[in-house]
Amino acid sequence: MIRSSLGALALFATVTTAASAQSQQEVDARYDRALAAGYKALFLCSAIANAERVGEERTVDSIVAMELTGIYPTLDPIVRQLPHEIVRTTNGVVEHVSVKWADDMQPRIARYRAGQGCAIMPPGHAAGVTESGLPPGVRDSVAVWNLRTDTAVRDEIEAAFADQYGDGTRTTAVIVRQGGELLDWRFAEGYSPFMPQRTWSVAKSIAATLVGAAVQRGSVDVQASAGIGASETDPRRAITIDHLLRMASGRYSDTPGNRTDPIYWGGATVGERAATWPLIHEPGTVYRYANNDTLMAIKAIAGTFEDHPPANFFDGIGMHNTVAETDWQGNYILSSQVWASANDLVELGQLYLDDGILPNGERILPEGWLEYVSTPSGPQPEGRGIGYGAGFWLFNRSEGIPPDTIAARGNRGQYVVIVPSRDVVIVRRGEDPAGKRFDIVSFTRDILGALDSE
């Protein structure tokens, strides 16, 4: 026993010495490769499996050309060089995607769970293969989606696809609905009304909607503590769900916007990374956009999901192609990791235009929830032409746009614009490269102007 202990100590000392010889630059470079491998594995898994689930098809080449180009500068030079393998079950369903990134480590694994989308596993996780899952879906017919040519907004939609609202942007879908009726739409080659794309931070508005549904059921109170902290005496217990939805928790986050790479691509869990940040401001006094706040707002209502899973809510409002993905321990990543079609996001907008009431007359959001999410009652972002409500951006400072306009916004050009006074929903999906921004304010103004001149 003594010899074994001494041997273990000697081995530990050797490993420690070798590890300490690494420069910080080498450590960071290795970490970036691990993240890039996780990014690639997860996007290949989610894009392919979530599309096939609803009878659509994504090829590896299309994902490489769109989702895997123009990404974060630290990962972009790495991600496409890493070799991948797509493993399917005997009935054809994606089981997992593996991406090799280091000779002395297991490949990064993104595993598909039927109906739950994909989860990135932690580094070092071995693949393994299961034989579960339903066969890929089959769509009944293939339609041509881009036949409309004479609507009031066709010129503006064509301009969106011609980069006139942002040089170098890449529009994949635009849908305009007014008065509950489809007015016009267009889709890039390979996309359709039913093709799921990652919503990125549009998921934050979806999260606020799920909170609203829990409020309507009487399960939660947005003014109650979100339960953050080690004990009842922890000052973070003063943070409410409302503070979290308004990005006003007062907690520290490591970067503005809070990239959350360890959760998104690294295999860390929500509890490990989102729950533990300390207070640096009194809750409700400072605006700081942070993924962690949305993650903890959803964590606060997680106890309601056993009886009311998000998938049931999505189906109930017509978002049939939507999947809310989780970390590998089952915690929803509703700050970003939702895959939804353009048509589904129109249904989300329509729910707000209809004041949270379904076509059958059932109320699933509280009366006044639209007013709640669109009221800038918390601290506001500085130096921006737009404001922030509860999980939604506000166009209340934008000239030429009705002040009641709200929007869900996400990375790479995901937008759901809701204009209650005009009974209009505008959805724009994209895969815009890093540094390229679609001008959604001008696009919204032009769409509404075209409707005025009809």
C-alpha positions as CSV (number, residue, x, y, z in Angstrom):
1,M,0.0,0.0,0.0
2,I,2.8,2.4,0.9
3,R,4.7,1.6,-2.3
4,S,1.5,2.1,-4.4
5,S,0.9,5.4,-2.7
6,L,4.5,6.6,-3.4
7,G,4.3,5.4,-6.9
8,A,1.0,7.3,-7.4
9,L,2.6,10.4,-6.0
10,A,5.6,10.1,-8.3
11,L,3.3,9.7,-11.3
12,F,1.2,12.6,-10.2
13,A,4.4,14.8,-9.9
14,T,5.5,13.7,-13.3
15,V,2.2,14.5,-14.9
16,T,1.9,17.8,-13.0
17,T,5.4,18.8,-14.1
18,A,4.6,18.0,-17.7
19,A,1.3,19.8,-17.6
20,S,2.9,22.9,-16.0
21,A,5.4,23.0,-18.9
22,Q,2.5,23.9,-21.2
23,S,2.2,27.6,-22.0
24,Q,-1.2,29.3,-21.6
25,Q,-1.2,29.7,-25.4
26,E,-0.9,25.9,-25.8
27,V,-3.7,25.3,-23.3
28,D,-6.0,27.8,-25.0
29,A,-5.2,26.3,-28.4
30,R,-6.1,22.8,-27.1
31,Y,-9.3,24.1,-25.5
32,D,-10.3,25.8,-28.8
33,R,-9.9,22.5,-30.6
34,A,-12.1,20.8,-28.1
35,L,-14.7,23.5,-28.5
36,A,-14.5,23.5,-32.3
37,A,-15.0,19.7,-32.3
38,G,-18.0,20.1,-30.0
39,Y,-19.4,22.8,-32.2
40,K,-19.1,20.7,-35.3
41,A,-20.4,17.5,-33.8
42,L,-23.4,19.3,-32.3
43,F,-24.3,21.2,-35.5
44,L,-24.0,18.1,-37.7
45,C,-26.1,16.1,-35.3
46,S,-28.8,18.7,-34.7
47,A,-29.1,19.9,-38.3
48,I,-29.4,16.4,-39.7
49,A,-31.4,14.6,-37.1
50,N,-33.9,17.4,-36.4
51,A,-34.5,17.9,-40.1
52,E,-35.0,14.1,-40.7
53,R,-37.4,13.9,-37.7
54,V,-39.9,16.1,-39.7
55,G,-39.2,14.6,-43.1
56,E,-36.7,17.2,-44.3
57,E,-33.1,16.6,-45.4
58,R,-29.9,18.3,-44.7
59,T,-26.6,17.3,-46.3
60,V,-23.2,17.6,-44.7
61,D,-22.1,19.8,-47.6
62,S,-25.0,22.3,-46.9
63,I,-24.2,22.4,-43.2
64,V,-20.6,23.0,-43.8
65,A,-21.4,25.8,-46.3
66,M,-23.9,27.5,-44.0
67,E,-23.8,26.6,-40.3
68,L,-20.1,25.9,-40.2
69,T,-18.7,28.9,-42.0
70,G,-18.4,32.4,-40.7
71,I,-18.6,31.3,-37.0
72,Y,-16.6,32.6,-34.0
73,P,-13.1,33.8,-35.2
74,T,-11.3,31.5,-32.7
75,L,-13.1,28.4,-33.9
76,D,-13.7,29.2,-37.6
77,P,-10.1,28.2,-38.8
78,I,-10.4,24.9,-37.0
79,V,-13.9,23.5,-37.2
80,R,-14.0,22.4,-40.9
81,Q,-10.6,20.7,-40.7
82,L,-11.7,18.2,-38.0
83,P,-12.7,14.7,-39.3
84,H,-16.2,13.6,-38.4
85,E,-18.3,10.4,-38.4
86,I,-22.1,10.1,-38.5
87,V,-23.3,6.9,-36.8
88,R,-26.8,5.7,-37.4
89,T,-29.0,3.0,-35.8
90,T,-30.2,0.0,-37.7
91,N,-33.4,1.8,-38.6
92,G,-31.6,4.8,-40.1
93,V,-31.8,7.3,-37.3
94,V,-28.8,9.4,-36.4
95,E,-27.4,7.9,-33.2
96,H,-24.4,10.2,-32.7
97,V,-21.8,12.3,-34.5
98,S,-18.2,12.1,-33.5
99,V,-15.5,14.6,-34.3
100,K,-11.8,13.7,-33.7
101,W,-9.7,16.6,-32.2
102,A,-6.8,15.1,-30.3
103,D,-4.8,11.9,-30.6
104,D,-4.8,11.3,-26.9
105,M,-8.5,11.9,-26.3
106,Q,-11.8,10.4,-27.3
107,P,-13.6,12.2,-30.2
108,R,-16.2,14.7,-29.2
109,I,-19.6,13.1,-29.2
110,A,-23.0,14.7,-29.9
111,R,-25.8,12.2,-29.2
112,Y,-29.3,12.3,-30.6
113,R,-32.2,11.5,-28.3
114,A,-35.5,10.9,-30.2
115,G,-37.8,13.9,-29.7
116,Q,-35.2,15.7,-27.7
117,G,-32.6,16.7,-30.3
118,C,-28.9,16.4,-29.7
119,A,-26.7,16.9,-26.7
120,I,-23.0,17.5,-26.7
121,M,-21.2,15.1,-24.3
122,P,-18.3,16.1,-22.2
123,P,-14.7,15.6,-23.5
124,G,-13.5,12.1,-22.9
125,H,-17.0,10.6,-23.2
126,A,-16.9,7.3,-25.2
127,A,-19.4,6.9,-28.0
128,G,-21.2,3.6,-27.6
129,V,-24.2,2.8,-29.7
130,T,-27.8,2.4,-28.8
131,E,-30.6,1.0,-31.0
132,S,-33.4,3.2,-30.0
133,G,-35.3,5.9,-32.0
134,L,-38.1,6.1,-34.6
135,P,-37.3,5.9,-38.3
136,P,-36.8,9.3,-40.0
137,G,-40.0,11.1,-40.8
138,V,-41.4,11.3,-44.3
139,R,-43.0,14.4,-45.7
140,D,-46.1,13.6,-47.8
141,S,-45.2,15.8,-50.8
142,V,-42.5,18.1,-52.1
143,A,-43.8,21.6,-52.8
144,V,-42.3,24.6,-54.6
145,W,-42.2,27.4,-52.0
146,N,-41.1,30.5,-54.0
147,L,-43.9,31.0,-56.5
148,R,-45.4,34.3,-55.2
149,T,-44.3,37.3,-57.3
150,D,-46.9,40.0,-57.0
151,T,-47.5,40.7,-53.4
152,A,-47.1,44.1,-51.7
153,V,-43.9,43.0,-50.0
154,R,-42.3,41.0,-52.7
155,D,-39.7,43.7,-53.6
156,E,-38.6,43.9,-50.0
157,I,-38.3,40.1,-49.6
158,E,-36.3,39.9,-52.8
159,A,-34.0,42.6,-51.5
160,A,-33.4,40.6,-48.3
161,F,-32.2,37.7,-50.4
162,A,-30.0,40.1,-52.5
163,D,-28.0,41.3,-49.4
164,Q,-29.5,44.8,-49.6
165,Y,-30.2,44.8,-45.9
166,G,-26.6,43.9,-45.0
167,D,-23.6,43.2,-47.2
168,G,-22.5,39.6,-46.9
169,T,-25.6,38.4,-45.1
170,R,-27.2,35.1,-46.0
171,T,-31.0,34.9,-45.8
172,T,-32.5,31.5,-45.7
173,A,-36.2,32.3,-45.1
174,V,-38.6,35.2,-44.9
175,I,-42.3,34.9,-44.0
176,V,-44.8,37.8,-43.7
177,R,-48.2,37.2,-42.1
178,Q,-50.9,39.8,-41.6
179,G,-54.3,39.4,-40.1
180,G,-53.6,35.7,-39.4
181,E,-53.1,35.0,-43.1
182,L,-49.9,34.3,-45.1
183,L,-49.0,37.3,-47.2
184,D,-45.8,36.2,-48.8
185,W,-42.7,34.0,-48.2
186,R,-39.5,33.0,-49.8
187,F,-36.8,30.4,-49.0
188,A,-33.3,29.8,-50.0
189,E,-32.4,26.7,-52.0
190,G,-32.5,23.6,-49.7
191,Y,-34.8,25.3,-47.2
192,S,-38.6,25.2,-46.7
193,P,-41.3,26.4,-44.2
194,F,-40.6,23.2,-42.2
195,M,-36.8,23.1,-42.2
196,P,-35.5,23.5,-38.6
197,Q,-32.7,25.9,-37.9
198,R,-31.1,26.8,-34.6
199,T,-32.9,29.7,-33.2
200,W,-29.9,31.0,-31.2
201,S,-31.2,33.7,-28.8
202,V,-34.7,33.7,-30.3
203,A,-34.8,30.9,-27.8
204,K,-34.8,33.5,-25.0
205,S,-38.2,34.8,-26.2
206,I,-39.4,31.2,-26.4
207,A,-38.2,30.8,-22.8
208,A,-40.2,33.8,-21.7
209,T,-43.2,32.3,-23.4
210,L,-42.8,29.0,-21.5
211,V,-42.6,31.1,-18.3
212,G,-45.8,32.8,-19.3
213,A,-47.5,29.4,-19.8
214,A,-46.4,28.4,-16.3
215,V,-47.8,31.6,-14.9
216,Q,-51.1,31.0,-16.6
217,R,-51.3,27.5,-15.1
218,G,-50.7,29.1,-11.7
219,S,-47.4,27.2,-11.2
220,V,-45.1,30.2,-10.8
221,D,-45.0,33.9,-10.0
222,V,-42.5,36.0,-11.9
223,Q,-42.0,38.3,-8.9
224,A,-41.0,35.3,-6.7
225,S,-37.4,34.3,-6.0
226,A,-35.8,32.2,-8.7
227,G,-34.1,30.1,-6.0
228,I,-30.6,30.9,-7.0
229,G,-27.9,30.6,-4.2
230,A,-26.6,28.1,-1.7
231,S,-29.2,28.7,1.0
232,E,-32.1,31.0,2.0
233,T,-29.5,33.5,3.5
234,D,-27.6,33.7,0.1
235,P,-28.1,37.3,-1.2
236,R,-28.8,35.8,-4.7
237,R,-32.2,34.6,-3.3
238,A,-33.3,38.2,-3.9
239,I,-33.1,37.6,-7.7
240,T,-36.6,37.0,-9.1
241,I,-37.7,35.3,-12.3
242,D,-38.6,38.8,-13.5
243,H,-35.1,40.0,-13.0
244,L,-33.7,37.1,-15.0
245,L,-36.1,37.7,-17.9
246,R,-35.1,41.3,-18.0
247,M,-31.3,40.6,-17.9
248,A,-31.2,42.4,-14.6
249,S,-30.0,39.8,-12.1
250,G,-27.0,41.8,-11.0
251,R,-24.8,38.8,-11.4
252,Y,-21.3,38.8,-12.9
253,S,-20.8,37.1,-16.3
254,D,-17.4,36.4,-17.9
255,T,-18.1,38.2,-21.2
256,P,-20.7,40.7,-22.3
257,G,-23.4,38.6,-23.9
258,N,-22.0,35.7,-22.0
259,R,-21.0,33.2,-24.8
260,T,-21.5,30.2,-22.6
261,D,-19.1,28.1,-24.7
262,P,-18.6,25.5,-21.9
263,I,-22.3,24.6,-22.0
264,Y,-23.0,25.1,-25.7
265,W,-19.9,23.2,-27.1
266,G,-17.9,22.0,-24.1
267,G,-20.2,19.5,-22.5
268,A,-20.6,21.3,-19.2
269,T,-24.0,21.3,-17.6
270,V,-26.3,24.3,-16.9
271,G,-25.9,23.7,-13.1
272,E,-22.1,23.7,-13.4
273,R,-21.8,26.9,-15.4
274,A,-25.0,29.1,-15.1
275,A,-26.0,28.8,-11.5
276,T,-22.9,29.9,-9.6
277,W,-22.0,33.4,-10.7
278,P,-21.8,36.0,-7.8
279,L,-23.7,39.2,-7.4
280,I,-21.9,42.5,-8.3
281,H,-25.0,44.7,-8.4
282,E,-28.3,44.9,-6.6
283,P,-30.8,42.8,-8.5
284,G,-33.0,45.0,-10.8
285,T,-30.5,47.9,-11.1
286,V,-28.2,47.1,-14.0
287,Y,-28.9,45.7,-17.5
288,R,-26.4,43.1,-18.7
289,Y,-27.3,40.7,-21.4
290,A,-26.4,37.2,-20.3
291,N,-27.3,33.7,-21.4
292,N,-27.0,32.7,-17.7
293,D,-30.0,34.7,-16.7
294,T,-32.3,33.0,-19.2
295,L,-30.9,29.6,-18.3
296,M,-31.7,30.2,-14.6
297,A,-35.2,31.5,-15.4
298,I,-36.0,28.2,-17.1
299,K,-34.3,26.3,-14.2
300,A,-36.7,28.1,-11.9
301,I,-39.7,26.5,-13.6
302,A,-38.0,23.2,-14.4
303,G,-40.2,21.5,-11.8
304,T,-43.2,22.1,-14.0
305,F,-41.8,20.3,-17.1
306,E,-42.6,16.7,-15.9
307,D,-46.3,17.4,-16.3
308,H,-46.0,20.2,-18.9
309,P,-43.0,19.5,-21.2
310,P,-42.0,22.1,-23.7
311,A,-42.6,19.7,-26.5
312,N,-46.3,19.6,-25.6
313,F,-46.5,23.3,-25.5
314,F,-44.9,23.6,-29.0
315,D,-47.3,21.1,-30.5
316,G,-50.3,22.9,-28.8
317,I,-49.5,26.2,-30.6
318,G,-48.6,24.6,-34.0
319,M,-44.8,24.6,-33.6
320,H,-44.7,21.0,-34.8
321,N,-41.1,21.1,-36.1
322,T,-39.6,22.6,-32.9
323,V,-37.2,20.8,-30.5
324,A,-35.8,22.3,-27.3
325,E,-32.5,20.6,-26.7
326,T,-30.8,20.0,-23.4
327,D,-27.4,19.5,-21.9
328,W,-26.3,15.8,-21.5
329,Q,-28.0,15.8,-18.0
330,G,-31.4,16.9,-19.3
331,N,-31.3,20.6,-18.4
332,Y,-32.9,22.8,-21.1
333,I,-30.6,25.2,-22.9
334,L,-33.3,27.7,-23.7
335,S,-30.9,30.5,-24.1
336,S,-30.0,29.3,-27.6
337,Q,-30.3,25.6,-28.3
338,V,-33.8,25.4,-29.9
339,W,-34.3,24.2,-33.4
340,A,-37.4,25.5,-35.1
341,S,-38.7,26.1,-38.6
342,A,-39.6,29.5,-40.0
343,N,-43.2,28.5,-40.1
344,D,-43.1,27.6,-36.4
345,L,-41.7,31.0,-35.5
346,V,-44.6,32.6,-37.3
347,E,-46.9,30.6,-35.0
348,L,-45.0,31.9,-32.0
349,G,-45.6,35.5,-33.2
350,Q,-49.2,34.8,-33.9
351,L,-49.8,33.6,-30.4
352,Y,-48.8,37.0,-29.1
353,L,-51.0,38.8,-31.7
354,D,-53.8,36.7,-30.4
355,D,-53.1,37.7,-26.8
356,G,-52.1,34.1,-25.8
357,I,-55.4,32.6,-27.0
358,L,-55.5,29.5,-29.3
359,P,-57.9,29.3,-32.2
360,N,-60.1,27.0,-30.1
361,G,-60.5,29.7,-27.5
362,E,-58.1,28.3,-24.9
363,R,-56.0,30.8,-23.1
364,I,-52.4,29.5,-22.6
365,L,-50.7,32.8,-21.8
366,P,-51.9,35.2,-19.1
367,E,-54.1,38.1,-20.1
368,G,-51.7,41.0,-20.4
369,W,-48.6,38.8,-21.0
370,L,-47.9,40.7,-24.3
371,E,-47.9,44.0,-22.3
372,Y,-45.7,42.4,-19.7
373,V,-43.0,41.2,-22.1
374,S,-43.1,44.5,-24.0
375,T,-42.9,46.8,-21.0
376,P,-39.4,48.3,-20.4
377,S,-39.8,48.3,-16.7
378,G,-36.3,47.1,-15.9
379,P,-32.9,48.8,-16.6
380,Q,-32.3,49.3,-20.3
381,P,-29.4,48.7,-22.7
382,E,-27.3,51.8,-23.2
383,G,-26.2,53.0,-26.6
384,R,-28.7,50.9,-28.5
385,G,-31.5,52.0,-30.8
386,I,-33.8,49.4,-29.2
387,G,-35.0,48.6,-25.7
388,Y,-35.5,45.4,-23.8
389,G,-38.6,44.0,-22.1
390,A,-38.9,40.5,-20.6
391,G,-37.3,38.2,-23.0
392,F,-38.1,40.3,-26.0
393,W,-36.4,43.3,-27.7
394,L,-38.4,46.5,-28.1
395,F,-38.5,48.7,-31.2
396,N,-39.9,51.5,-29.0
397,R,-37.0,53.8,-30.0
398,S,-37.1,53.1,-33.8
399,E,-38.3,55.9,-36.0
400,G,-40.9,54.8,-38.6
401,I,-41.9,51.7,-36.7
402,P,-45.0,51.5,-34.3
403,P,-43.7,51.7,-30.7
404,D,-45.6,48.5,-29.7
405,T,-43.3,46.5,-32.0
406,I,-41.3,43.7,-30.2
407,A,-38.9,41.2,-31.6
408,A,-37.1,38.0,-30.8
409,R,-33.6,38.2,-32.0
410,G,-30.8,35.6,-32.4
411,N,-27.2,35.2,-33.6
412,R,-26.6,34.8,-37.3
413,G,-29.7,36.7,-38.2
414,Q,-32.7,35.0,-36.6
415,Y,-35.6,37.4,-36.1
416,V,-39.3,37.3,-35.2
417,V,-40.9,40.7,-35.4
418,I,-44.3,41.2,-33.9
419,V,-46.3,44.4,-34.6
420,P,-49.6,44.2,-32.6
421,S,-51.0,47.5,-33.9
422,R,-50.6,46.3,-37.5
423,D,-51.5,42.6,-36.8
424,V,-48.2,41.6,-38.6
425,V,-45.6,39.0,-37.9
426,I,-42.3,39.1,-39.9
427,V,-39.9,36.2,-39.7
428,R,-36.4,36.4,-41.1
429,R,-34.0,33.4,-40.8
430,G,-30.3,33.5,-41.8
431,E,-26.9,32.1,-41.5
432,D,-25.1,35.4,-41.4
433,P,-21.3,35.2,-41.0
434,A,-19.7,36.7,-37.9
435,G,-19.4,40.4,-38.3
436,K,-22.2,40.6,-40.9
437,R,-25.5,42.0,-39.6
438,F,-28.9,42.0,-41.3
439,D,-30.7,45.4,-40.7
440,I,-33.9,44.1,-39.3
441,V,-35.1,47.6,-38.2
442,S,-34.9,48.9,-41.8
443,F,-36.4,45.7,-43.2
444,T,-39.3,46.0,-40.8
445,R,-39.8,49.6,-41.6
446,D,-39.8,48.8,-45.4
447,I,-42.2,45.9,-45.0
448,L,-44.7,48.0,-43.1
449,G,-44.3,50.9,-45.5
450,A,-45.0,48.6,-48.4
451,L,-48.2,47.4,-46.6
452,D,-49.2,51.0,-46.1
453,S,-48.9,51.7,-49.8
454,E,-50.8,48.7,-50.9
